[in-house]
Amino acid sequence: MNKKLLAGGLFIVAFAVYGIFAFKENVNPYTNFKGAETAWGAVQIKGVWDQSKESSYSVEDHTFTFWLKDETGEIRQVLFHGSKPNNFEHATSIVVKGSLENNVFSSDRILVKCPSKYQSEQADGIKFQS
C-alpha cells in the first residue's frame, strides 16, 4: 500500500475525530437547575435575575455572585468567574453556561439579553398623527 495514501487517510481520520470532540465540547444543551443536577458536563440555563437576594462582586477573586430564577421558578445562586456585565441591571433574561457544584451554579459565561434600543415608537407609547 502506498505510504502517502495511508498517511493521508490517517490524517483525515484524526482530523475528523478531533472535529467531533471539539464540536461536542462547544454544544451545551439548555436545561433548568433540576436538569443541571444530573447533567454530565456544562449546560446552559435561561432565567431572570432575582433582585430580592443580594448580589456581589469580589475584586480579589474576580467573581460575580447573584441569584437566578430559572424558567421553572427554581432559584439558585450563580458564581460567575469574571466581571459583572455592564448592562446586567437592564437584562430581561440571562443565560448562564456552566455546571452545578454543591448547589451553586458555577458559570464561565453569561449572556445578558436586554430590550432593544431600536424599539418601535408604537411600543414606546408614541403615536403618529396623520
N, C-alpha and C positions, 0 to 999 in steps of 0.2 A: 504494500500500500504506500502511496506517496506521502512522505513525511510532512510536506507543506499542507496537503489536504487534511491530514489528521490534526495538525496543529491549528489550522483554521477552524475546523469543526469543534475542537475543544474550546477555543477562544469564544466562539459563538454560544456554545452551551453555558460556559462560565458567565458570560455577559448576560444571558437570559436569566440565569438563576439569581445573579446579583440584582437585576432589574426587578424581578418578582419580589425579593425580600425588601428592597428599597421602597417599592410601591406599597407593600403591605404595612411597612412601618409608618408611612405617612397617611394612611387611611385610618381614621378614628371614627367609630360609629357614634351617633347621637344616642344618648340614653338619659335616664334620670339618676338620682342618687341611689335608689334601690338597685337599679341595674349596674351601677358602678361597683357595688359591693361584691358582685360575683364576676365582674369582667376581668379578663386577662389583658393586661396592658393598658394603654392610655385610651380614654374615652372623651367625648365632648358632651357637656351638659349646658342646656339653654335654660335661662331663668331671668329673674329680676333681682336687683339689689334690695335686701331687706334693710331699710334705713332705720328701723326701730332698734336695731342692735348696733353696737359700737364697731367702727372700723378704725384701723390704724396703719401707719407706715413706719417701719423701722429703718432708720438710716444705716445703722451698724450692720444689720443682716441683709439690707436691700430687699425687704419683703413687705408686701402689702396684704393685710388681713381684712376680710369683710365677710358678710353673711349673704348667701344666695338662696333664693326660693326657687326650686325647680318647677316644671310645668305641672307636677302632681301636687304641689303645695308643701313639699318637704323642705325644711330649711337646714342648711349645713354651713359650717364655717369653711371658707376658702382661704388658703395660704398661697398667694401668688409670689413667685420668685422673680421680682423685677419691680420697676417703678409703677406707681399708680397712673393709669391712663389719664391724660389731660381732660377728656370730656366724660369722665366716669359719672359725674353727678347728673349729666343730661341724658344718660342712657335710657332707652325704652326697653332694651333687653340686653343681656350679657351672655356670651358663650365662653365657657372656660374649658381648656383642654388639659388633661392630666389624669390623676388616679386618686382613689380614696385610700388614705393611710390613717389608721386609728381614728376613724370617724371625722377626719378633717380632709377636705379635698385639696390635694397638693397640685397646684397648677403651674405650668410653664408657659402658658399662652392665654391671653384674654382678647376676645373680640367684642368691642363695645358698639352696639347699634343705636345710633341717635336719630332723632327725627330729621328729616331732610330740610336743608336750608332753602331748598327750591320748592317749597310747598306752594300750591296754587293760592291765589288771592281769595278764592271761594273758601278754601279751608281755613284761612286766617280771619274770616268773617267780613271781608271787604267785598262789596258787590259793585259791579259796574253799572253806571247809569246810562241809559240809551236815549 
